[in-house]
Amino acid sequence: MRIAFLTAPEGVEQVELTEPWQAARNAGHETVLVSTQSGEIQAFDHLDKADTFPVDEVVGETSAESFDGLVLPGGVANPDFLRMDDKAVSFVKDFFERGKPVAAICHAPWTLVEADVVRERVLTSWPSLRTDIRNAGGTWVDEQVQVCGNGPNKLITSRKPDDLKAFCETFLAEFAGQGG
């Protein structure tokens, strides 16, 4: 299975990128770092700069068609930047239009709100996003991990880094259930 990890050039919460990335690799999946610019991304540990990671593919030069699933790591700045980039928003929306599973953690659902894909869905996130999710027509719940949808068009969400173990186990199980 080929899984896209979409991040902005700066601001992704490092642990929310690296733990799902490693879990997917350990499960035998191909992981691809997609960003809005080529080169490297700068990850953060909360507000402090952490490591950099090389970009594999650039939004606008790739499509959801070439992936089996999408993971959206959080960090406050990361999804805020992504939701202001039309190509990134279109890339996310394309996964939903193609019925491919998407997993998002922490602040990442901001990008989902911008892509207008939370309407009539149940999801969780960092608590400060609950009003945005509700205003976009979604139902927000305070759960460690939430799976919404039947069949291939699943949305898997979690609240924060403390939920990473459950998030990784759940999105890997749900993605694997897609037959990809």
N, C-alpha and C positions, 0 to 999 in steps of 0.2 A: 504494500500500500504506500502511495506517495502522499505525504502530508505537508501542506504549506503552513508556515508560521509567519504571519504578517506582523511587521513592526514598522514603526517610524524610524527615521535615522537616529533619533535621540529620544530617550525617555522611557524605554521599556523597563519594567521591573525585572532585574536579572533572574531572580529565582523563578519567576513566573514564565520565563522563557526556557531556562536551562533544565528545570526538573521535568516539564512535559516533553521537551526535546529528547532528553536522555531516556525517559520512559518509553517513548515511541521507538527510539533506536534499539533499546534493549528488547523490545517486542518484535524487532526485525523489520521495521518500517523505514522507508527513505524519508528523511526530514529535509526540507528545503526552506531556507530563510529568504523570505520575500520582503522587499522594502520599496519605498518610493524613490530611492536613489541608489545608485551602485556604490561600491566601496565597502565601507564598514558601518555598522550601527554602534551607538554608544549606549550601553546598558547602565542602569542605576540600581543602587541599593538604597531604597527610599529616596533621599535627596542628594546622596553622594554618588559621584561617578564610580562605576565599577569597570567591568571588562568591555572590550570591543569584540564584535563578531563579524566575520565576512558575509556580505550579501551574496546569495546564490542567484537570485533572479529579481528583476525589477517589475513592479506593477506597471501595466501598460505595455510591457513586452512579453507578458505571460498571461494565461487565463485559467479560470477555474476548471476548464475542460481537462487540463493536464494533471489535475490532482484528484485524489479520492476523498480528501477532507481538509478542513481548515482549523487551525488553532490561533486564537487571538489572545496573546498575553496582555496583562494589564500594565499598571504604572499609570499615574495620573496624566502625565504629559503625552504618553504614547497614543492612546485612543483619541485624545483631544486633537493631536496633530493629524491622525489618520482621518478623522471625520471631516477635516477641512480640505482633504485631498480628494477630488472627484474620481480619480482613477482608483484609489484605494477603496472608496465607498462602492464603486461599480464592481470591483473585484469581489468584495464581500457579498454584495447582492447577487452576483452571478452564481455563487455557491447555492444560495437558496433557490434561485430560479432553476438550477439544474438538479435540485433535490439531493444535494450532497451534505453530509453532516458537518456541523460547525460547533466548536467548543470555545468558550470565552470565560475569562476569569477576572475578577476584581473590577477595575474600571473599564475593561474592554467592551462591555455592552454599549458604551457611548457610541462606538462605531456602528453597532447594530441598530441603534436608535436612528442614527443619521441615514442608514441604508433603508430605513422604513421596513424592517423585517421582524419587529417584536409584536406587532399588532396581533391580538388574540393568542399570544403565547405566554406561558408561565416561565419566569426565569428569576435567577438570583444574581446578586452583584455586591460590590461594596455598597453599604447602606446609603451613601449620599446620592446614588443614582436612582433610588426608588421612585422619586417624583418624575424624573425624566422618562423612566420606563412606563410608568402609569400614564403620563401625558402622551406617550407614543402608542397607547392602546394595549400595552402589555400588563400582565399581572406580576407584581413583584412579591417574592416570598423570601423569608430569612431562613435558608436551608444551606447546609454544607455543600450539597451538590443537587442540581435540579436537571432532570431530563424532560424535554418537552418535544412532542411530536411522535408520530408513528411512521413506520417505514423508513425510507432513506433520509428524509428531510428532518433529521433530529437536531436539536439545539441542546447542548450540554453546558451548564453554567455553574460557577462557584464564586464564593464571596471574596476570598483573600488567601494569602500565602499559607496560612494555617490549614487550609482546605486542600492543599496540593495533592496529598496522597490520595484522597477520595476522588478528586478531580481527574487525576491521571488514570486511576483504575477505571473510572466510569467512562471517560471519553475513549479510552482504548477498547473497552468492551463494546461500546456503542459503535465505534468506527469499524471494528472487526465484524460486527453483525451486518454490515452493509454489503458483505461479499466482495469487497475490494481487495 
